[in-house]
Amino acid sequence: MSAKNLNQNVTKISDIEEHIRAFNERKRKLIEQNKITVYDMISEIYNLENQALVDAVTVEHQLIEKLTASGMTYEQIAELADNGSR
């Protein structure tokens, strides 16, 4: 391999690394947009925002953890929730 080929490969590698950085930045921005979209969707479902939403989701998560730790399946929890709302 000649020095010319080596320099060309180094340039190609640099170009690829720059493309990877650009793709990772695009990926990061898309992930951020998805987070905002999911927050908006959950906020709409709960009809809450900010700390009130965080508190409601946290309490719900803790309750589900306790129920699954006691041996209940997610299906049983959903059934229980459906029966409680009737």
Sequence and secondary structure as in RCSB ss.txt:
>XXXX:A:sequence
MSAKNLNQNVTKISDIEEHIRAFNERKRKLIEQNKITVYDMISEIYNLENQALVDAVTVEHQLIEKLTASGMTYE
QIAELADNGSR
>XXXX:A:secstr
  HHHHHHHHHHHHHHHHHHHHHHHHHHHHHHHHHHHHHHHHHHHHT  HHHHHHHHHHHHHHHHHHHHTT  HH
HHHHHHHHHT 
